[in-house]
Amino acid sequence: KWKSLYQIQSKRKQIMRETCSKYKSNNRRIITPYHVSRIFVEDKYRVLYCEVPKAGCSNWKRVLMVLNGLAASTKDIQHNTVHYGNYLKRLDGFDRKGIYHRLNTYTKMLFIREPFEKLVSAFRDKFEHPNNYYHPVFGKAIISRYRVNATKEALRTGSGVKFKEFIQYLLDVHRPVGMDIHWDHVNRLCSPCLIDYDFVGKFESMEEDANFFLHLIGAPQNLTFPKFKDRHSNEERTTTKITQQYFAQLSPSQRQRSYDFYYMDYLMFNYSKP
């Protein structure tokens, strides 16, 4: 079993490296604190984890906290503790020497997810539920720019953004608001062409990949990757089928342009075109 998982890893890394050398001329650039700002550090087991939102990141942070001795079990850690407790250090908090030392000696890993599914998951989470950041900041700007005859109420609250409007915003080169980590490219978040990751896991095979990774770093045997859904736990996880329902609301040209937008992520992580 381990043998086949080793082979899967080496294949994933090979595809990633080949894509980088084919498309990216910048893989000789200097690594700056900006490139490592999404990487969390666990010093005890010497792990660097690049956070990709909507690909199991809350549960991965729980695992890192348990490894670090900050909690006895992943079940004990609340969502807000994970995201706002500042218990885990980030790599950009170290000086240059500390950054390079860890990049050269720690096990570097990232977990990714099929780009359209990740996008729909982010949309459902941020726009279909009350949210006191995404609605006023993104929602208001999106509705005022892309909705004809928007009601005063919609313009005031920014609630009720439609998926089609969200995609218009995403594909607009003159976006009314900037990008956000929840729908940015993995390429930009984790700089896989600059940082040579040791382990590339996939959300689609999370349990197997995660427990293989924990085995590789010599984690305690009783620590397994948590299965629970972190937010809106009574709601079905975003699946391929749900993703198709959202993308069915778009024109063929919008679907193609969305694919082009995430093209490098599709290529680099070997996901087939939907």
Disulfide bonds with the S-S distance in Angstrom:
Cys20-Cys193 2.03
Cys50-Cys190 2.00
